[in-house]
Amino acid sequence: MKKSNNLKIIHHVLFHPARFFREVSANDQDARVFFVSYGMPLMVLGAAGRMVRVMNQHALEGMALRWDQLSGVFLISLCGYLLSVWLGTQIIARLARAFRSRPDRDHALLLCIAAYTPFMLAQPLAAINTAMEPISLLGLIYAVFLFGKGLGPLLDTPAQKALGFTILGFFVLFGISFITILVLSALFIFGAS
């Protein structure tokens, strides 16, 4: 059985991040193709996992969500993740000069998508059982680590500036995602109950 290219990428991102980021930078990977073929399925998986987590949380409270609410959670999560990557890439590329980095939007997009990998994979795993919720936090922490690991190879960030850029990148990416999901959920899903 042939191993999927996305499974190979996941393996390299999670277990050999330094080599993955060096190879992506050296091969001049097409960011848009990477986004469509790798990033989109990853975000769909993450949004589905978040939807199931929300469903499970409400079921434990004795409140069943309607199908339209669940599909709304999925779509809002997906929109939050997509907006986070798209807008986050723009902001990170603009902030790059402040950290003596190269303001390359394509490499910033590759970095954001690759860094999101553990967080997106953690969403369906955390949905299996409420006892597995900490997996989501571990995915988030590893995503921050991956973002910092990819700054040097992809954006030529000096080592002494990587920590600050990593912290700011975390707040940019996850802040956009969190605020988008929070606002849209309040407006469309649970506000009209």
N, C-alpha and C positions, 0 to 999 in steps of 0.2 A: 504494500500500500504506500502510495506516494505521500510524503509529508507536506502539508500546506505551507505555502510561503509565509503566511501570517503567523503560523505556529513557530516557524524558524525565527521570525523577527521577534516574537514574544520571548522566545528562549534567549536570544542574543541580548535583548534589552534588559531582561531581568537578571541574567546570570553573567553576562559579559558586557556590561554597559560601556566601559572605556573603549574596548575594541569596536563595539557597535558604532559609537559616535565618531571614532576615527575613520572607520570605513565609510560611513555615510558622508562625512565631510570630504574625504578623498575621492569618492565616486561621483560626487556632485549629483546626488539623488534628486529627482524631480519632485519637489514638495507637493505639488497638486496631485500627482499620481499617487504618492504616498498617502496623502490625506484621504483620497477617495477609496483606495484599495485596502488601506490598513486602518486609518483613523476613523472613518465612518462606521465600519462594522464594530470597532471597539467601543465607540460611543453608543451605538444601538444596544450593545450588550450591557453597558453600564446603565443606560436609561431603563432597560428591562429589569435589571437587578434592583434599581432604586424603586421602580414601580412595585415589585413584589415585596420589598422591604416596607414600603408605606402600607400596602395591603395587609401584611402581617401585623404591623403595629396597630392598625385600626381594628383588626380582628381580635387582637388581645384585649382591646378596650371594649369589645362587644359591639363594635360598629362596623357594619359591612359597607364597603364602598360600591357604588354602582359602576357598571362597565364604562360609562362615559367619564366618570371621575378617574378611573384607573387609566384609561387611554389618555386622559388629560395629563395625568402625572407622568406618563411615559413621554408624551410629546413635549411637555414643559421641561422635563429633565434633558431630553435630547436638545432642545433649543438652548437651554442653559449651557450645556457642554459645548455645543457648536459655537455659540456666541463667545464663550470663554476662550476657545482656541482662536477664533478669527480676530476678535477685538484684542485679546491678550497678545497675540502675535504682533499686531500693529503697535501696541503700547511698548512691548518689550524691545522691538526694533528701534523705536524712537528713544527709549531710555538707554540704549546700548552705549552711546557716546559718553554718557555720564559715568559709565563704568569702564571706560577705555576699551570698549568692545566694538566689533564690526556690526553696523546696523543693517544686517542682511535679513530681510523679511522671510525669504525662503528657508534659510537655516533656522530662523526663530520658529517658523511653523513646524519644521521637522523636530526641533527640540521640544516644543509644547506637546506635540502628539506623542512622541516617545516617552516623555515624562509622565503623561497621563496614563500610560499602560497599567501600572500596578493598581492605581485607584479604580480604573474602569473594570479590571478583572476582579477586584475585591467586592464590587457591588453585588453581583449574583451570588458570590460565596457567602457574603454577610446575610443574604436573604434566605439562606437555607434554614437557619434557626436563629432565634434571638440571642442565643449564647455565642453566636459567631459574629456579633456586631463589632467586636474589636478588630476584626480583619479589615474592616473599612478604614479604621484609624491607621492600622499598619500600612495599608495601601497608600494612604495619604502621606505618611512619613516617608515611605520609599519613593513616592513620586517627587517629593521635595529633594531627596538625595539625588535622584536621577537628573533632575533639572540642573542641579549644581555640577554634576559630573559631566554634563553635556555642554556647559557654557564655554569651556576652554576649546575643545575641538571644533565646535560649530560656530561660535561667535568670537573666538580669539580673546576671551576674557582673561586678563591676568589673574594669577592665583590669589593675589592679595585683594582683588575686587570680587572674587567669586561668591563669597559668603553674603555680602551685602546684596549683590544682584540676585542671588538665590532667594533670599528672604523677601525682597521686593517682588520677584517673579511669582512667588507663592501667593502673596497677597493679591497680586493682579489677577492671576488665573483663577484661583479659587474664590476670590472676592466677587468677580464678575459672575461666575457660575452660581454661587450661593445667593447673591442678591437677585439675579434673574429668576431663579427657581422660586425663591421666597415671594417675590412680588407677583409673578405670574400665577403661582398657586393660590395666593390670597385673592387675586382678581377673578380667576376663572374656575377653579376647582371647588374650593371649600367656601368661597364667599357667597355662592349662589345656592347653597343647600336649602 
